[in-house]
């Protein structure tokens, strides 16, 4: 896992991440509940928490934001940071 993936995913708990992955695979809440040994209402509560944390308005929007949009944004930030570090290193490693 890249650094930006770890940062993007840290906003959700492990259980929320597990549930969102199952939602992304098209698994119904009742099946998620059965597979995880929890109640369907608990899955709904986790889903609600996921949507709030991600600022999502639907299942599809949550999946998009978590697996596509957020890692891309963080990747761009890390690339800019990396470029800045390279520039600083070239400035301060110059023998002048």
Wavefront OBJ file of the C-alpha trace (Angstrom):
o trace
v 0.000 0.000 0.000
v 1.345 3.438 -0.929
v 1.510 6.213 1.649
v -1.385 8.151 0.098
v -3.576 5.036 0.185
v -2.884 4.659 3.888
v -3.744 8.289 4.569
v -6.927 8.159 2.497
v -8.107 5.019 4.183
v -7.310 6.172 7.720
v -10.503 8.248 7.788
v -12.573 5.056 8.086
v -12.358 2.349 10.728
v -11.280 -1.118 9.623
v -14.889 -2.314 9.926
v -16.193 0.605 7.866
v -13.547 -0.076 5.248
v -14.561 -3.754 5.194
v -18.222 -2.854 4.780
v -17.507 -0.273 2.076
v -15.472 -2.864 0.165
v -18.430 -5.258 0.305
v -20.798 -2.479 -0.791
v -18.435 -1.745 -3.691
v -18.690 -5.413 -4.695
v -22.476 -5.097 -4.800
v -23.175 -7.065 -1.623
v -26.580 -6.382 -0.028
v -26.728 -5.085 3.552
v -28.431 -8.283 4.768
v -25.676 -10.393 3.226
v -22.974 -8.141 4.674
v -24.598 -8.499 8.088
v -24.791 -12.279 7.768
v -21.200 -12.585 6.526
v -19.848 -10.394 9.336
v -22.079 -11.804 12.074
v -23.741 -8.482 12.842
v -27.269 -7.127 12.531
v -28.480 -5.438 9.314
v -29.169 -2.251 11.307
v -25.523 -2.219 12.370
v -24.499 -2.370 8.711
v -26.841 0.542 7.978
v -25.327 2.520 10.860
v -21.821 1.839 9.568
v -22.911 2.852 6.056
v -24.388 6.090 7.392
v -21.129 6.815 9.214
v -19.141 6.084 6.040
v -21.285 8.470 3.993
v -20.939 11.229 6.595
v -17.170 10.849 6.873
v -16.733 10.876 3.111
v -19.355 13.536 2.414
v -21.091 11.069 0.125
v -24.729 11.169 -0.941
v -25.093 7.567 -2.117
v -23.418 4.173 -2.125
v -21.916 4.772 -5.546
v -20.686 8.215 -4.500
v -19.044 6.787 -1.356
v -17.265 4.094 -3.370
v -16.067 6.674 -5.905
v -14.846 9.110 -3.257
v -13.029 6.466 -1.227
v -11.456 4.288 -3.877
v -10.911 6.784 -6.725
v -11.196 10.459 -5.819
v -9.460 10.642 -2.446
v -6.374 8.570 -3.308
v -5.955 10.646 -6.482
v -6.125 13.926 -4.537
v -3.655 12.707 -1.938
v -1.404 11.342 -4.658
v -1.283 14.776 -6.270
v -0.445 16.406 -2.943
v 2.322 13.889 -2.297
v 3.716 14.415 -5.804
v 3.865 18.184 -5.209
v 5.533 17.596 -1.858
v 8.042 15.236 -3.453
v 8.837 17.809 -6.165
v 9.352 20.485 -3.511
v 11.694 18.248 -1.519
v 13.718 17.513 -4.660
v 14.027 21.255 -5.368
v 15.113 21.964 -1.805
v 17.646 19.155 -1.888
v 19.112 20.472 -5.120
v 19.361 23.976 -3.624
v 20.978 22.911 -0.365
v 23.259 20.291 -1.864
v 24.729 22.835 -4.312
v 28.439 23.340 -3.403
v 28.193 27.170 -3.644
l 1 2 3 4 5 6 7 8 9 10 11 12 13 14 15 16 17 18 19 20 21 22 23 24 25 26 27 28 29 30 31 32 33 34 35 36 37 38 39 40 41 42 43 44 45 46 47 48 49 50 51 52 53 54 55 56 57 58 59 60 61 62 63 64 65 66 67 68 69 70 71 72 73 74 75 76 77 78 79 80 81 82 83 84 85 86 87 88 89 90 91 92 93 94 95 96
